[in-house]
Structure formats: C-alpha cells, structure tokens
Amino acid sequence: MNNIHEVIKTRALAALRADKLPTDQWALKNRVGVTVLAVSTELFKECVDVRLTKTDHKSIHRDIMKELAHANH
C-alpha cells in the first residue's frame, strides 16, 4: 500500500507546486485535501485496483503538509 501513497503524494505535490499556493494555512489544508482527492480519482480512472480508506487520505494529506512545510523553510 505504501507504493500507492507515494504515487499519490508525488502527483499531488507536483500539481500543488505547479499552482500558486495559498498562504493561509486553512486554505492550504483545503487545497491539499482537494488535490489528494483529485489525484486519487485520477488513479481510479486509470484502473489502479487499490482501495484507499479515509485513513489513507489523511496519511497522504499529512505527508504532503510536512513536505510543503519543509519546502518553505
């Protein structure tokens, strides 16, 4: 399951870095959540046979927030 997490995280980070990110923490959290969902949906459409739970989404979301926090320092 870790491989799918990395794929989603990598794609989501690439999509987020391509956009102008909001500076407000609340708005950033929402943007990350929407992006993770969009990437997951895209992967589903690509017929990846993986079931992501709400916990998986939260874990990916948390990892992305950490990556973005480190990138801003």
MIFI-301604 format. One record per residue (C-alpha): residue number from 1; x, y, z. Coordinates in steps of 0.2 Angstrom, whole numbers, plus 5000, padded with zeros to 4 digits. Last residue first. Layout:
! residues N
+-----+------+------+------+
! seq !    u !    v !    w !
+-----+------+------+------+
! NUM !    X !    Y !    Z !
...
+-----+------+------+------+
This chain:
! residues 73
+-----+------+------+------+
! seq !    u !    v !    w !
+-----+------+------+------+
!  73 ! 5059 ! 5133 ! 5027 !
!  72 ! 5045 ! 5133 ! 5014 !
!  71 ! 5050 ! 5116 ! 5007 !
!  70 ! 5050 ! 5109 ! 5024 !
!  69 ! 5032 ! 5115 ! 5027 !
!  68 ! 5027 ! 5108 ! 5010 !
!  67 ! 5034 ! 5091 ! 5013 !
!  66 ! 5025 ! 5090 ! 5030 !
!  65 ! 5008 ! 5096 ! 5023 !
!  64 ! 5011 ! 5082 ! 5009 !
!  63 ! 5014 ! 5069 ! 5022 !
!  62 ! 4998 ! 5074 ! 5032 !
!  61 ! 4987 ! 5073 ! 5017 !
!  60 ! 4994 ! 5056 ! 5012 !
!  59 ! 4990 ! 5050 ! 5030 !
!  58 ! 4973 ! 5058 ! 5030 !
!  57 ! 4969 ! 5050 ! 5013 !
!  56 ! 4975 ! 5033 ! 5019 !
!  55 ! 4964 ! 5035 ! 5035 !
!  54 ! 4949 ! 5039 ! 5024 !
!  53 ! 4952 ! 5022 ! 5015 !
!  52 ! 4960 ! 5020 ! 4998 !
!  51 ! 4955 ! 5004 ! 4989 !
!  50 ! 4968 ! 5000 ! 4975 !
!  49 ! 4965 ! 4992 ! 4958 !
!  48 ! 4973 ! 5006 ! 4948 !
!  47 ! 4961 ! 5007 ! 4933 !
!  46 ! 4967 ! 5024 ! 4927 !
!  45 ! 4950 ! 5031 ! 4932 !
!  44 ! 4955 ! 5026 ! 4950 !
!  43 ! 4972 ! 5035 ! 4948 !
!  42 ! 4963 ! 5051 ! 4943 !
!  41 ! 4951 ! 5049 ! 4957 !
!  40 ! 4966 ! 5048 ! 4969 !
!  39 ! 4974 ! 5063 ! 4961 !
!  38 ! 4958 ! 5073 ! 4963 !
!  37 ! 4956 ! 5068 ! 4981 !
!  36 ! 4974 ! 5072 ! 4985 !
!  35 ! 4971 ! 5089 ! 4976 !
!  34 ! 4955 ! 5093 ! 4986 !
!  33 ! 4964 ! 5089 ! 5003 !
!  32 ! 4979 ! 5099 ! 4998 !
!  31 ! 4969 ! 5114 ! 4993 !
!  30 ! 4959 ! 5113 ! 5009 !
!  29 ! 4974 ! 5112 ! 5020 !
!  28 ! 4982 ! 5127 ! 5010 !
!  27 ! 4966 ! 5137 ! 5013 !
!  26 ! 4967 ! 5134 ! 5032 !
!  25 ! 4985 ! 5138 ! 5032 !
!  24 ! 4983 ! 5155 ! 5023 !
!  23 ! 4997 ! 5157 ! 5011 !
!  22 ! 4988 ! 5150 ! 4996 !
!  21 ! 4998 ! 5140 ! 4984 !
!  20 ! 5001 ! 5147 ! 4966 !
!  19 ! 5000 ! 5132 ! 4956 !
!  18 ! 5013 ! 5120 ! 4948 !
!  17 ! 5019 ! 5116 ! 4966 !
!  16 ! 5002 ! 5109 ! 4970 !
!  15 ! 5001 ! 5098 ! 4955 !
!  14 ! 5018 ! 5091 ! 4958 !
!  13 ! 5015 ! 5088 ! 4976 !
!  12 ! 4999 ! 5079 ! 4972 !
!  11 ! 5007 ! 5068 ! 4959 !
!  10 ! 5021 ! 5063 ! 4971 !
!   9 ! 5009 ! 5060 ! 4986 !
!   8 ! 4998 ! 5050 ! 4975 !
!   7 ! 5012 ! 5039 ! 4969 !
!   6 ! 5020 ! 5038 ! 4986 !
!   5 ! 5004 ! 5033 ! 4994 !
!   4 ! 5001 ! 5020 ! 4980 !
!   3 ! 5018 ! 5012 ! 4984 !
!   2 ! 5015 ! 5012 ! 5003 !
!   1 ! 5000 ! 5000 ! 5000 !
+-----+------+------+------+
